[in-house]
Amino acid sequence: MSGIGATGIILLVLVALLLFGPNKLPELGRAFGRTLREFKSGAREIMDDDDRKDKESSRVEVNRSENMDKDNKRLPD
C-alpha cells in the first residue's frame, strides 16, 4: 500500500468540485484548516500538561527519598 498518488488526488478534487461547487470549496477549505489548527493546539496543550505533571511527580519522588534518608522514617502517602 503506497498511499494516494497524483491520480487519486486529482480524482478527489474533481469529486469535491462536483459535490460542492466552485463557490463552496474555499469555505470548506478554511473551515477544515481552522479545525486542524484547533485540534493541534488542543493536542499540544494536553501534551504540555502531561509533561508538567511528569516533572512535578518526579520532583516529589526526589524530595521523598531525600527526607527518608535524613530521618530514616517513612513518610505517609
Salt bridges, closest charged atoms under 4 A:
GLU27 OE1 - LYS24 NZ 3.71
ASP49 OD1 - ARG52 NH1 3.02
ASP77 OD1 - ARG64 NH1 3.67
ASP77 OD2 - ARG74 NH2 3.34
